[in-house]
Amino acid sequence: MSLTISERLELFLKYEYPRVWFSSQDVQQHYERVYGDIKQSTVSTYLSRMYRKNLLERRGNRTQREYRYIGDETETSCTAEGMPEAPVFHRLHY
């Protein structure tokens, strides 16, 4: 099964840049060493989309922008006791 650029880039960030800040240039250069050519504009577009999907944090101005992968933080959220959070169900009151 072949992954889309978006899927491949998300997995790449998850495993190559776990919880560290990076620029789109960092990703482009590292991605090209692993997978081959990718345009800077393509990387920037996908990083922006991942930010809007809450998979990335973003800081800095437009020329010095950095991102950090946070997509797996919601998968592993825990309570104070260290157990995964259970879904909250509310009873309907009539």
HELIX and SHEET records of a PDB file:
HELIX    1   1 ILE A    5  GLU A   16  1                                  12    
HELIX    2   2 SER A   24  TYR A   35  1                                  12    
HELIX    3   3 GLN A   40  ARG A   52  1                                  13    
SHEET    1   A 3 TRP A  21  PHE A  22  0                                        
SHEET    2   A 3 GLU A  66  TYR A  69 -1                                        
SHEET    3   A 3 LEU A  56  ARG A  59 -1                                        
END                                                                             
